[in-house]
Amino acid sequence: MKRVVPYLVLSLLILLVYGNSWLNSFHFDDYTSILKKSWIRGFDKIPDFIFNFRVRPVVIITYNLNFAISELKVWSYHLFNIGFHLIATLLVYRLAVLAREYLIAGRDGFKAVSINGPLNNFPFIAGAVFALHPLNTQSVTYIASRSAILATILYLATLLFFFTGIRKQLQGHRRAMVYFLGAFLCLGVGGFTKEIIISVPAMLFFFHFYFVSQEDVGTWLKQQRKWLAIIFLPLVIAISYKATTPGGILPTSTADLSPATYLLTSTAVIPFEYFFKMLFPINLNVEIDFPLRSDWSNPANWSGIAVLGVFVFGVVALSLKKKIRTDGAMQCAALFGLVWAFVTILPASSFVPLLDVAVEHRTYLPMVGFAFFASAMICQSTKIKYKTAFALIVLLLFSALLIDRNRVWKNEITLWADAQKKSPRVIRTYNNLGQAYDEMKEYDHAIPQFEAALKLNPNYFHALSNLGNIYGKKRDLPKAIDYLKKALKVKPDYAPANYNLAKALHLTGNPQEAITYYRTAVRSNAEFEEALFNLANLSLELRQVEEAISHFQKFLRMQPNHPMAHFQLANAYAITGRFNKAISEYQTTAELKPDHIMAYVNIANILMQTGKIDNAIRIYETALTVKPVPGLHKNLGMIYQHQKHNANKAVEHYEAYLFLQPTAPDAATVRSVVKSLKNQ
């Protein structure tokens, strides 16, 4: 039972501090990477992406599970993120336990040894720091950051399997190879999760160096050269493959920055943004306003390089001291933590320009290292009676800051209002806050935000497009068209502006011009479902039927359960005389939306055209059981009168029509027909 307590306590802590986030809204990239992606809407989509590491298939599969549970309701997505964070935390604890075992008993063949002194609480404090650190909030609460959590889980699992396997070997177990296979499997799956997995070989190297071996560096390298080849050869092959493919080494969203500028800026981001917030998790921000550094000749821009240089030199110098590595258990753990934090941040802060120079969720994996470092320092540096109190104060402070930060992530308005307050010079905060007000239909609050963005940059096409969209919703179509055309002048292929302009032009009676903009929107973004659906409908309206059929088919591959798409596709098939296909699509419409009466009516009309009168009657009767629409009775009356020549049945349905709709415009005519039929 004693062994279970740390797991239960860590789990309870996470549930308590993240309990106020599970109903927070979707945010920012959640819309484009989750809500607008058709491949999360069913397990039948898995073959479309499962072997494509560029789209992070492991992450998408978890979204498939969320959709199966709650469709697009946010609660299950948050519960999954919290659950994954809990798993990652427990793995951090387990890795710290394994490190402690190596430090205490590794050289004695892992015989039973009593644990006391600084090492006693080291694993739990490391797990608690990782669980409760406010800097992890963005990774856990921001659903689209799930990839960082999943990659961290697989990263930790790889190390745990690998070094448990080494321990089993030292103990003489025959099944040690199973653990190595487990490590290889986790590493492989991690490659389909997030690119940060690329640094695993380096951390295998450093874990062995700090916790397993007591040899000097030269001797250690000679002893481990076989393992180094086994570990690094797959990495070299992977990098070589990705370097020769169109996506490059890291196929992620890139920024319009040169590698030199991104690298110089990153040298400052790592110590002054990431490391600082690990130590002092304040002023957390979804939109960090970190100044770019592009002039390598200016010594003022070298401060980050200087700090990192001192950091690396200090870590290396201490690591090479024989006494620390043989007698300083907590010093080894602290140094390992510092190395982990530095090495794992490098893939996102190197010479490969990413969309943002600094983002808080990139610190999730490096936070494992900080947790090791912080725990080692707490366990080592204070007397026992103060150690517990100090640790509790730190963890309580972390918890309070984390809970407060979760409140900021409640919805898009609270999030971007906070970001705008902290980064007033960043244009995206105004645009995104405006979009948040737009989603809430608070248009009069949204417009000033977009106008403020345009004051910072008059050619900011996102704000121009969003203003056009707002004025379109307010039915000020001339103003909407003007803003949208300005946006497209800056960026002609911007899909949302093309889409909104097409809608505005269609509403103003310019369908031919509108269809060209719909086509551009779909060409620019093949997964723009609304644009594709509207393009299909407009193509059908303009009697460009084959094009309409093609677009409806593409749309239904994304949303197979969309009744109106099936209905309109059926109409297109009916126009071209493909009646069997039309009936099939009308039937699908009725299955998805049983009260869609026109689907039944159109099936009946096709059956009438093909001479299947009795079948048409059965369809009408089925429709009446779904919904007693007066017109169905009228149609049945006409069929019985003119096709079946059954006056009694005709009168029955005509009278039902008059009963349900006594004031219909043609009521007098129908009454006259009923009277005539009765006289017959």
C-alpha positions as CSV (number, residue, x, y, z in Angstrom):
1,M,0.0,0.0,0.0
2,K,2.9,2.4,0.8
3,R,4.1,2.1,-2.8
4,V,0.7,3.1,-4.1
5,V,0.4,6.3,-2.0
6,P,2.6,8.5,-4.2
7,Y,0.6,7.6,-7.3
8,L,-2.7,8.3,-5.6
9,V,-1.5,11.6,-4.1
10,L,-0.1,12.8,-7.5
11,S,-3.3,11.8,-9.2
12,L,-5.4,13.6,-6.7
13,L,-3.3,16.8,-6.9
14,I,-3.7,16.9,-10.7
15,L,-7.4,16.4,-10.5
16,L,-7.7,19.2,-7.9
17,V,-5.7,21.8,-9.7
18,Y,-7.1,21.1,-13.2
19,G,-10.7,20.6,-12.0
20,N,-11.6,24.1,-13.0
21,S,-10.5,23.6,-16.7
22,W,-12.5,20.7,-18.0
23,L,-15.3,22.9,-19.3
24,N,-13.0,25.6,-20.8
25,S,-13.7,26.3,-24.4
26,F,-11.8,25.3,-27.5
27,H,-9.1,27.8,-28.4
28,F,-7.1,29.2,-31.3
29,D,-5.6,26.3,-33.3
30,D,-8.2,23.9,-31.8
31,Y,-10.5,25.1,-34.5
32,T,-8.2,24.4,-37.5
33,S,-6.4,21.3,-36.1
34,I,-9.5,19.6,-34.5
35,L,-12.9,21.1,-35.2
36,K,-12.3,21.7,-38.9
37,K,-10.5,18.4,-39.6
38,S,-12.7,15.7,-41.2
39,W,-10.3,13.0,-40.2
40,I,-11.3,13.1,-36.5
41,R,-14.9,12.3,-37.3
42,G,-14.8,8.5,-37.3
43,F,-12.5,5.6,-37.1
44,D,-13.0,4.9,-40.8
45,K,-10.8,7.9,-41.4
46,I,-7.7,6.3,-39.7
47,P,-6.3,4.7,-42.9
48,D,-6.1,8.1,-44.5
49,F,-3.4,9.3,-42.1
50,I,-2.1,6.5,-39.9
51,F,1.2,6.1,-41.7
52,N,1.8,9.8,-42.4
53,F,4.1,11.1,-39.6
54,R,3.8,14.6,-40.9
55,V,0.3,15.0,-39.5
56,R,1.1,13.4,-36.1
57,P,-1.3,10.4,-36.5
58,V,-1.1,9.2,-32.9
59,V,-2.5,12.6,-31.8
60,I,-5.3,12.5,-34.4
61,I,-6.3,9.0,-33.2
62,T,-6.9,10.4,-29.7
63,Y,-9.1,13.1,-31.3
64,N,-11.0,10.3,-33.0
65,L,-11.6,8.8,-29.6
66,N,-12.8,12.1,-28.3
67,F,-15.2,12.5,-31.2
68,A,-16.6,9.0,-30.6
69,I,-17.2,9.9,-27.0
70,S,-18.5,13.5,-27.2
71,E,-18.4,14.5,-30.8
72,L,-17.4,18.2,-30.7
73,K,-18.4,18.8,-27.1
74,V,-15.3,20.1,-25.3
75,W,-15.4,18.2,-22.0
76,S,-13.9,14.9,-23.2
77,Y,-11.1,16.6,-24.9
78,H,-10.1,18.3,-21.7
79,L,-10.5,15.1,-19.7
80,F,-8.1,13.4,-22.1
81,N,-5.5,16.1,-21.8
82,I,-5.7,16.0,-18.0
83,G,-5.5,12.3,-18.1
84,F,-2.5,12.3,-20.3
85,H,-0.8,14.9,-18.0
86,L,-1.5,12.6,-15.1
87,I,0.2,9.7,-17.0
88,A,3.2,11.9,-17.9
89,T,3.5,12.9,-14.2
90,L,3.5,9.3,-13.0
91,L,6.2,8.5,-15.6
92,V,8.3,11.4,-14.3
93,Y,7.9,9.9,-10.8
94,R,8.8,6.4,-12.1
95,L,11.9,7.8,-14.0
96,A,13.0,9.5,-10.8
97,V,12.5,6.3,-8.8
98,L,14.6,4.4,-11.4
99,A,17.3,7.1,-11.2
100,R,17.3,6.8,-7.5
101,E,17.7,3.0,-7.7
102,Y,20.7,3.4,-9.9
103,L,22.2,6.0,-7.6
104,I,21.8,3.9,-4.5
105,A,22.1,0.3,-5.6
106,G,23.2,0.2,-9.2
107,R,26.8,-0.8,-8.5
108,D,25.7,-3.5,-6.1
109,G,23.6,-5.4,-8.6
110,F,20.4,-3.7,-7.3
111,K,20.4,-5.6,-4.0
112,A,17.8,-4.4,-1.5
113,V,19.1,-1.2,0.1
114,S,17.4,1.1,2.6
115,I,16.5,4.5,1.2
116,N,17.1,7.5,3.4
117,G,18.6,11.0,3.4
118,P,18.1,13.4,0.5
119,L,17.1,10.6,-1.9
120,N,14.1,9.6,0.1
121,N,11.6,12.3,-1.2
122,F,13.4,13.0,-4.5
123,P,11.0,11.1,-6.8
124,F,7.8,12.4,-5.2
125,I,8.9,16.0,-5.2
126,A,10.0,15.7,-8.9
127,G,6.6,14.3,-9.8
128,A,4.8,17.0,-7.8
129,V,6.8,19.9,-9.3
130,F,6.0,18.6,-12.8
131,A,2.3,18.0,-12.0
132,L,1.7,21.4,-10.5
133,H,4.1,23.8,-12.3
134,P,2.0,26.7,-13.8
135,L,4.2,26.7,-17.0
136,N,2.6,23.4,-18.0
137,T,-0.9,24.9,-18.0
138,Q,-0.8,25.8,-21.7
139,S,0.1,22.3,-22.7
140,V,-2.7,20.7,-20.6
141,T,-5.5,23.3,-21.0
142,Y,-4.9,24.1,-24.6
143,I,-6.2,21.0,-26.4
144,A,-4.1,21.4,-29.5
145,S,-1.0,21.2,-27.4
146,R,-1.8,17.5,-26.7
147,S,1.0,16.5,-29.0
148,A,3.6,17.8,-26.5
149,I,2.1,15.7,-23.7
150,L,1.8,12.5,-25.8
151,A,5.4,12.9,-27.1
152,T,6.6,13.4,-23.5
153,I,4.8,10.2,-22.4
154,L,6.5,8.2,-25.1
155,Y,9.8,9.9,-24.5
156,L,9.7,9.0,-20.8
157,A,8.5,5.5,-21.5
158,T,11.4,5.0,-23.9
159,L,13.9,5.8,-21.2
160,L,12.1,3.7,-18.6
161,F,11.9,0.7,-20.8
162,F,15.6,1.0,-21.9
163,F,17.1,1.5,-18.4
164,T,14.8,-1.1,-16.8
165,G,16.2,-3.4,-19.4
166,I,19.7,-2.6,-18.5
167,R,18.9,-3.1,-14.8
168,K,17.4,-6.5,-15.7
169,Q,20.5,-7.4,-17.5
170,L,22.6,-6.5,-14.5
171,Q,20.4,-8.7,-12.4
172,G,20.8,-11.6,-14.8
173,H,17.2,-11.7,-16.1
174,R,16.7,-13.5,-19.4
175,R,13.9,-11.3,-20.6
176,A,15.8,-8.0,-20.6
177,M,15.4,-7.8,-24.4
178,V,11.7,-7.4,-24.0
179,Y,12.3,-4.0,-22.3
180,F,14.6,-2.9,-25.1
181,L,12.0,-3.8,-27.7
182,G,9.5,-1.8,-25.6
183,A,11.8,1.2,-25.7
184,F,12.2,0.8,-29.5
185,L,8.5,0.6,-30.0
186,C,7.8,3.7,-27.9
187,L,10.5,5.6,-29.8
188,G,8.9,4.6,-33.1
189,V,5.4,5.6,-32.0
190,G,6.8,8.8,-30.7
191,G,8.1,9.6,-34.2
192,F,4.4,9.7,-35.3
193,T,3.5,12.0,-32.4
194,K,5.8,15.1,-32.4
195,E,9.3,15.9,-33.7
196,I,10.7,16.6,-30.2
197,I,11.2,12.8,-29.8
198,I,14.3,13.4,-31.9
199,S,16.4,14.1,-28.8
200,V,15.7,10.8,-27.1
201,P,19.1,9.2,-28.1
202,A,20.9,12.2,-26.5
203,M,19.0,11.7,-23.2
204,L,19.7,8.0,-23.2
205,F,23.3,9.0,-23.4
206,F,23.1,11.5,-20.5
207,F,21.0,9.2,-18.2
208,H,23.5,6.5,-18.6
209,F,26.3,9.0,-18.0
210,Y,24.9,10.5,-14.8
211,F,23.1,7.5,-13.2
212,V,24.5,4.3,-14.5
213,S,28.3,4.8,-15.1
214,Q,31.0,6.0,-12.7
215,E,33.7,6.0,-15.3
216,D,35.5,9.1,-16.7
217,V,34.3,10.4,-20.0
218,G,37.0,8.8,-22.1
219,T,36.6,5.4,-20.6
220,W,32.9,5.6,-20.7
221,L,32.9,6.4,-24.5
222,K,35.1,3.4,-25.1
223,Q,32.9,1.1,-23.1
224,Q,29.7,2.3,-24.7
225,R,30.7,2.8,-28.3
226,K,28.5,-0.2,-29.4
227,W,25.4,1.2,-27.7
228,L,26.2,4.7,-29.1
229,A,26.2,3.2,-32.6
230,I,22.9,1.3,-32.0
231,I,21.2,4.4,-30.6
232,F,22.5,7.1,-33.0
233,L,22.3,5.1,-36.3
234,P,18.5,5.2,-36.5
235,L,18.6,8.9,-35.6
236,V,21.1,9.6,-38.5
237,I,18.9,7.6,-40.9
238,A,15.7,9.5,-39.8
239,I,17.4,12.9,-40.1
240,S,18.8,12.0,-43.5
241,Y,15.4,10.8,-44.7
242,K,13.6,13.9,-43.5
243,A,16.3,16.2,-44.7
244,T,15.8,14.9,-48.3
245,T,12.0,15.2,-48.2
246,P,10.0,18.4,-49.0
247,G,9.1,19.0,-45.3
248,G,12.8,19.2,-44.3
249,I,14.0,18.1,-40.9
250,L,11.1,19.5,-38.9
251,P,8.0,19.7,-41.0
252,T,6.1,22.3,-39.0
253,S,4.5,25.7,-39.5
254,T,7.4,28.0,-40.5
255,A,7.8,31.7,-40.0
256,D,9.1,34.4,-42.3
257,L,12.4,34.6,-40.5
258,S,15.9,33.7,-41.6
259,P,17.6,30.8,-39.8
260,A,20.2,33.2,-38.5
261,T,17.6,35.6,-37.0
262,Y,15.7,32.7,-35.5
263,L,18.9,31.2,-34.0
264,L,20.1,34.4,-32.5
265,T,16.7,35.1,-31.0
266,S,16.4,31.6,-29.7
267,T,19.7,32.1,-27.8
268,A,17.9,34.7,-25.8
269,V,14.5,33.0,-25.6
270,I,15.9,29.9,-23.9
271,P,17.5,31.6,-20.8
272,F,15.4,34.8,-20.6
273,E,11.9,33.3,-21.4
274,Y,11.9,29.6,-20.9
275,F,14.4,29.1,-18.0
276,F,13.2,32.3,-16.3
277,K,9.6,31.1,-16.3
278,M,10.6,27.7,-15.0
279,L,12.2,29.4,-12.0
280,F,9.5,32.1,-11.7
281,P,6.2,31.1,-13.4
282,I,4.7,34.6,-13.6
283,N,3.4,36.7,-16.5
284,L,2.4,33.6,-18.4
285,N,1.1,34.5,-21.8
286,V,-0.4,32.7,-24.9
287,E,1.1,35.4,-27.1
288,I,4.6,36.2,-26.0
289,D,6.0,39.5,-27.3
290,F,9.7,38.5,-27.5
291,P,11.8,41.0,-29.5
292,L,13.6,39.6,-32.5
293,R,17.4,39.7,-32.6
294,S,18.8,39.8,-36.1
295,D,22.1,41.7,-35.9
296,W,24.9,39.3,-35.0
297,S,27.4,42.1,-35.1
298,N,25.8,43.9,-32.2
299,P,27.3,42.8,-28.9
300,A,24.0,43.8,-27.1
301,N,22.4,40.8,-28.8
302,W,24.9,38.3,-27.4
303,S,23.6,38.3,-23.9
304,G,21.7,35.0,-24.4
305,I,24.8,33.4,-25.9
306,A,26.8,34.6,-22.9
307,V,24.3,33.2,-20.4
308,L,24.1,29.9,-22.3
309,G,27.8,29.7,-22.6
310,V,28.2,30.1,-18.8
311,F,25.4,27.6,-18.3
312,V,27.0,24.9,-20.6
313,F,30.5,25.5,-19.2
314,G,29.3,25.2,-15.6
315,V,27.3,22.0,-16.3
316,V,30.2,20.4,-18.2
317,A,32.8,21.4,-15.6
318,L,30.7,20.0,-12.7
319,S,29.8,16.9,-14.6
320,L,33.4,16.0,-15.2
321,K,34.3,16.2,-11.5
322,K,34.8,12.6,-10.4
323,K,33.7,13.3,-6.8
324,I,30.3,14.6,-7.8
325,R,29.6,11.7,-10.1
326,T,30.7,9.1,-7.5
327,D,29.5,10.6,-4.2
328,G,27.0,13.4,-5.1
329,A,23.8,11.7,-5.8
330,M,21.6,14.8,-5.7
331,Q,24.3,16.8,-7.7
332,C,24.1,14.1,-10.4
333,A,20.3,14.4,-10.5
334,A,20.4,18.2,-10.6
335,L,23.0,18.2,-13.4
336,F,21.0,15.7,-15.3
337,G,17.9,17.9,-14.9
338,L,19.7,20.9,-16.3
339,V,21.0,18.9,-19.3
340,W,17.6,17.5,-20.0
341,A,16.0,21.0,-19.9
342,F,18.6,22.4,-22.3
343,V,18.8,19.5,-24.8
344,T,15.0,19.0,-25.1
345,I,14.3,22.6,-25.8
346,L,16.8,22.8,-28.7
347,P,14.6,21.2,-31.4
348,A,12.2,24.1,-31.2
349,S,14.8,26.8,-30.5
350,S,17.5,26.2,-33.0
351,F,18.1,27.4,-36.6
352,V,14.8,26.0,-38.0
353,P,12.4,28.9,-38.0
354,L,9.0,28.1,-36.5
355,L,5.8,30.2,-36.6
356,D,6.5,31.7,-33.1
357,V,9.9,32.3,-31.6
358,A,8.6,31.6,-28.1
359,V,5.6,29.5,-27.0
360,E,5.0,28.2,-23.5
361,H,3.8,24.7,-24.5
362,R,7.3,24.0,-26.0
363,T,8.5,23.8,-22.4
364,Y,6.4,20.7,-21.4
365,L,9.1,18.1,-22.2
366,P,12.0,20.4,-20.8
367,M,9.9,20.7,-17.6
368,V,10.8,17.1,-16.8
369,G,14.4,18.2,-16.5
370,F,13.5,21.2,-14.3
371,A,11.4,18.9,-12.1
372,F,14.5,16.8,-11.5
373,F,16.7,19.8,-10.9
374,A,14.2,21.5,-8.5
375,S,13.6,18.3,-6.6
376,A,17.3,17.6,-6.2
377,M,18.0,21.2,-5.0
378,I,15.1,21.0,-2.5
379,C,16.2,17.6,-1.2
380,Q,19.8,18.6,-0.9
381,S,20.0,22.2,0.2
382,T,17.9,22.5,3.4
383,K,17.7,20.9,6.8
384,I,15.1,18.2,7.1
385,K,12.7,20.2,9.3
386,Y,12.7,23.1,6.8
387,K,12.8,20.9,3.7
388,T,9.2,19.7,3.9
389,A,7.8,23.2,4.7
390,F,9.7,24.8,1.9
391,A,8.5,22.1,-0.6
392,L,4.9,22.5,0.5
393,I,5.1,26.3,0.2
394,V,6.5,26.0,-3.3
395,L,3.9,23.5,-4.4
396,L,1.0,25.5,-2.9
397,L,2.2,28.6,-4.7
398,F,2.4,26.7,-7.9
399,S,-1.1,25.3,-7.4
400,A,-2.6,28.7,-6.8
401,L,-0.9,30.2,-9.9
402,L,-2.0,27.2,-12.0
403,I,-5.6,27.4,-10.9
404,D,-5.7,31.1,-11.6
405,R,-4.1,30.6,-15.0
406,N,-6.8,28.0,-15.8
407,R,-9.4,30.8,-15.3
408,V,-7.7,32.8,-18.0
409,W,-8.1,29.9,-20.4
410,K,-11.9,29.8,-19.7
411,N,-12.8,31.1,-23.1
412,E,-11.4,33.0,-26.1
413,I,-12.4,36.4,-24.7
414,T,-10.7,35.9,-21.3
415,L,-7.6,34.4,-23.0
416,W,-7.0,37.0,-25.6
417,A,-8.0,39.9,-23.3
418,D,-5.2,38.7,-21.0
419,A,-2.8,38.4,-23.9
420,Q,-3.6,41.9,-25.2
421,K,-3.0,43.3,-21.7
422,K,0.4,41.7,-21.5
423,S,1.4,42.1,-25.2
424,P,-0.3,45.3,-26.4
425,R,2.1,45.6,-29.4
426,V,1.3,42.2,-30.8
427,I,-1.3,42.6,-33.6
428,R,-2.6,39.0,-33.3
429,T,-4.0,39.7,-29.8
430,Y,-6.4,42.3,-31.3
431,N,-7.4,40.1,-34.2
432,N,-8.1,37.1,-32.1
433,L,-10.0,39.0,-29.4
434,G,-12.1,40.4,-32.2
435,Q,-12.8,36.9,-33.5
436,A,-13.8,35.8,-30.0
437,Y,-16.3,38.6,-29.8
438,D,-17.5,37.7,-33.3
439,E,-18.1,34.1,-32.2
440,M,-20.2,35.5,-29.4
441,K,-22.1,37.6,-31.9
442,E,-20.9,40.7,-30.1
443,Y,-20.2,42.5,-33.3
444,D,-20.0,46.0,-31.9
445,H,-17.2,44.8,-29.6
446,A,-15.4,42.9,-32.3
447,I,-15.2,45.8,-34.8
448,P,-13.0,48.1,-32.6
449,Q,-10.5,45.2,-32.1
450,F,-10.1,44.7,-35.8
451,E,-9.8,48.4,-36.4
452,A,-7.1,48.6,-33.7
453,A,-5.2,45.8,-35.5
454,L,-5.4,47.8,-38.7
455,K,-3.9,50.8,-36.9
456,L,-0.9,48.7,-36.1
457,N,-0.7,47.4,-39.7
458,P,-3.2,48.8,-42.3
459,N,-2.4,45.8,-44.6
460,Y,-3.1,43.1,-42.0
461,F,-5.3,40.9,-44.2
462,H,-6.7,38.8,-41.3
463,A,-8.3,41.9,-39.8
464,L,-9.5,43.2,-43.2
465,S,-11.1,39.9,-43.9
466,N,-12.7,39.7,-40.4
467,L,-14.1,43.2,-40.8
468,G,-15.6,42.1,-44.1
469,N,-17.1,39.1,-42.5
470,I,-18.6,41.2,-39.6
471,Y,-20.2,43.7,-42.0
472,G,-21.5,40.8,-44.0
473,K,-23.3,39.5,-41.0
474,K,-24.6,43.0,-40.2
475,R,-26.0,42.9,-43.8
476,D,-23.9,46.0,-44.8
477,L,-22.8,44.1,-48.0
478,P,-21.1,47.0,-49.9
479,K,-18.9,47.7,-46.9
480,A,-18.2,44.0,-46.5
481,I,-17.2,43.6,-50.1
482,D,-14.9,46.6,-49.9
483,Y,-13.0,45.2,-46.9
484,L,-12.8,41.7,-48.4
485,K,-11.4,42.9,-51.7
486,K,-8.8,44.9,-49.7
487,A,-7.8,41.7,-47.9
488,L,-7.5,39.8,-51.2
489,K,-5.4,42.6,-52.6
490,V,-2.9,41.9,-49.9
491,K,-3.2,38.1,-50.0
492,P,-5.2,36.8,-53.0
493,D,-5.2,33.2,-51.9
494,Y,-6.5,33.8,-48.4
495,A,-9.3,31.3,-48.2
496,P,-11.6,32.9,-45.6
497,A,-11.7,36.2,-47.5
498,N,-12.5,34.5,-50.7
499,Y,-15.2,32.5,-49.0
500,N,-16.8,35.6,-47.4
501,L,-16.6,37.6,-50.5
502,A,-18.3,34.8,-52.5
503,K,-21.1,34.8,-50.0
504,A,-21.5,38.6,-50.2
505,L,-21.5,38.6,-54.0
506,H,-24.1,35.8,-54.1
507,L,-26.4,37.8,-51.8
508,T,-26.0,40.9,-54.0
509,G,-27.1,38.9,-57.1
510,N,-23.7,38.1,-58.6
511,P,-23.6,34.3,-58.6
512,Q,-21.2,34.0,-61.5
513,E,-18.6,36.2,-59.8
514,A,-19.3,34.5,-56.5
515,I,-18.5,31.1,-57.8
516,T,-15.0,32.1,-58.9
517,Y,-14.2,33.2,-55.3
518,Y,-15.6,29.9,-53.9
519,R,-13.4,28.0,-56.2
520,T,-10.3,30.0,-55.1
521,A,-11.2,29.4,-51.4
522,V,-11.4,25.6,-52.0
523,R,-8.3,25.6,-54.1
524,S,-6.4,27.5,-51.3
525,N,-7.7,25.2,-48.6
526,A,-8.9,21.8,-49.8
527,E,-10.4,21.1,-46.3
528,F,-12.5,24.3,-46.2
529,E,-15.8,22.5,-45.7
530,E,-18.2,25.4,-45.7
531,A,-16.7,26.8,-48.9
532,L,-16.9,23.4,-50.6
533,F,-20.5,23.0,-49.6
534,N,-21.5,26.4,-50.8
535,L,-19.6,25.9,-54.0
536,A,-21.4,22.7,-54.6
537,N,-24.8,24.3,-54.0
538,L,-24.0,27.3,-56.2
539,S,-22.8,25.0,-59.0
540,L,-26.1,23.2,-58.8
541,E,-28.0,26.5,-58.8
542,L,-26.1,27.6,-61.9
543,R,-26.9,24.2,-63.5
544,Q,-23.2,23.2,-63.6
545,V,-24.4,19.9,-62.4
546,E,-21.3,17.7,-62.9
547,E,-19.2,20.1,-61.0
548,A,-21.8,20.2,-58.3
549,I,-21.8,16.4,-58.1
550,S,-18.0,16.3,-57.8
551,H,-18.0,18.9,-55.0
552,F,-20.8,17.2,-53.0
553,Q,-18.9,13.9,-53.2
554,K,-15.8,15.5,-51.9
555,F,-17.7,17.2,-49.1
556,L,-19.4,14.0,-48.1
557,R,-16.1,12.3,-47.8
558,M,-15.4,14.9,-45.1
559,Q,-18.9,14.9,-43.5
560,P,-20.6,11.6,-44.5
561,N,-23.5,12.3,-42.2
562,H,-24.6,15.7,-43.6
563,P,-28.2,15.3,-44.6
564,M,-28.5,18.4,-46.8
565,A,-25.4,17.4,-48.8
566,H,-26.9,14.0,-49.5
567,F,-30.2,15.7,-50.5
568,Q,-28.6,18.2,-52.9
569,L,-26.4,15.4,-54.4
570,A,-29.7,13.4,-54.9
571,N,-31.2,16.5,-56.7
572,A,-28.1,16.7,-58.9
573,Y,-28.4,13.0,-59.8
574,A,-32.1,13.4,-60.5
575,I,-31.5,16.3,-62.9
576,T,-29.1,14.2,-64.9
577,G,-31.5,11.2,-65.0
578,R,-29.4,9.0,-62.7
579,F,-32.6,8.0,-60.7
580,N,-31.2,5.0,-58.9
581,K,-28.4,7.1,-57.4
582,A,-30.8,9.9,-56.7
583,I,-33.2,7.5,-54.8
584,S,-30.2,6.1,-52.8
585,E,-29.1,9.6,-51.7
586,Y,-32.7,10.6,-50.8
587,Q,-33.0,7.5,-48.7
588,T,-29.8,8.3,-46.9
589,T,-31.1,11.8,-46.3
590,A,-34.3,10.4,-44.7
591,E,-32.2,8.0,-42.6
592,L,-30.1,10.8,-41.3
593,K,-33.0,13.3,-40.9
594,P,-36.2,11.3,-40.7
595,D,-38.4,14.4,-40.8
596,H,-36.9,15.6,-44.1
597,I,-40.2,15.3,-46.0
598,M,-38.9,16.5,-49.3
599,A,-36.6,13.5,-49.5
600,Y,-39.7,11.2,-49.4
601,V,-41.6,13.5,-51.9
602,N,-38.7,13.4,-54.4
603,I,-38.4,9.7,-54.1
604,A,-42.1,9.4,-54.8
605,N,-41.8,11.8,-57.8
606,I,-39.1,9.7,-59.3
607,L,-41.1,6.5,-58.8
608,M,-44.1,8.2,-60.5
609,Q,-41.9,9.2,-63.4
610,T,-40.8,5.7,-63.9
611,G,-44.3,4.3,-63.6
612,K,-44.0,2.7,-60.2
613,I,-47.2,4.1,-58.8
614,D,-47.8,1.6,-56.0
615,N,-44.2,2.2,-54.7
616,A,-44.7,5.9,-54.8
617,I,-47.9,5.5,-52.7
618,R,-46.0,3.5,-50.1
619,I,-43.4,6.2,-49.9
620,Y,-46.0,8.9,-49.3
621,E,-47.7,6.7,-46.6
622,T,-44.4,6.2,-44.9
623,A,-43.8,10.0,-45.0
624,L,-47.2,10.5,-43.3
625,T,-46.2,8.3,-40.4
626,V,-43.1,10.5,-39.9
627,K,-45.0,13.8,-40.2
628,P,-48.6,14.5,-41.2
629,V,-47.9,17.2,-43.7
630,P,-51.1,18.4,-45.4
631,G,-49.4,18.4,-48.9
632,L,-48.7,14.7,-48.7
633,H,-52.5,14.0,-48.4
634,K,-53.1,16.3,-51.3
635,N,-50.5,14.5,-53.5
636,L,-51.9,11.1,-52.5
637,G,-55.4,12.3,-53.4
638,M,-54.2,13.3,-56.8
639,I,-52.5,10.0,-57.4
640,Y,-55.6,8.0,-56.3
641,Q,-57.8,10.2,-58.5
642,H,-55.8,10.3,-61.7
643,Q,-53.5,7.3,-61.6
644,K,-55.4,4.7,-59.6
645,H,-58.9,6.0,-60.4
646,N,-60.0,5.2,-56.8
647,A,-62.5,7.9,-55.9
648,N,-63.0,6.8,-52.3
649,K,-59.3,6.9,-51.5
650,A,-58.9,10.2,-53.3
651,V,-61.7,11.7,-51.3
652,E,-60.2,10.3,-48.0
653,H,-56.9,12.1,-48.6
654,Y,-58.4,15.3,-50.0
655,E,-60.6,15.6,-46.9
656,A,-57.6,15.0,-44.6
657,Y,-55.8,17.8,-46.5
658,L,-58.7,20.1,-45.9
659,F,-59.0,19.1,-42.3
660,L,-55.3,19.9,-41.7
661,Q,-55.3,23.1,-43.8
662,P,-58.8,24.4,-44.1
663,T,-57.7,27.9,-45.2
664,A,-55.3,26.8,-47.9
665,P,-55.4,29.0,-51.1
666,D,-56.7,26.1,-53.1
667,A,-59.2,24.9,-50.4
668,A,-62.2,25.9,-52.5
669,T,-61.0,24.0,-55.5
670,V,-60.2,20.9,-53.5
671,R,-63.7,21.0,-52.0
672,S,-65.2,21.2,-55.4
673,V,-63.2,18.2,-56.5
674,V,-64.3,16.2,-53.4
675,K,-67.9,17.1,-54.2
676,S,-67.5,16.0,-57.8
677,L,-65.9,12.7,-56.8
678,K,-68.6,11.9,-54.2
679,N,-71.3,12.6,-56.8
680,Q,-69.6,10.0,-59.1
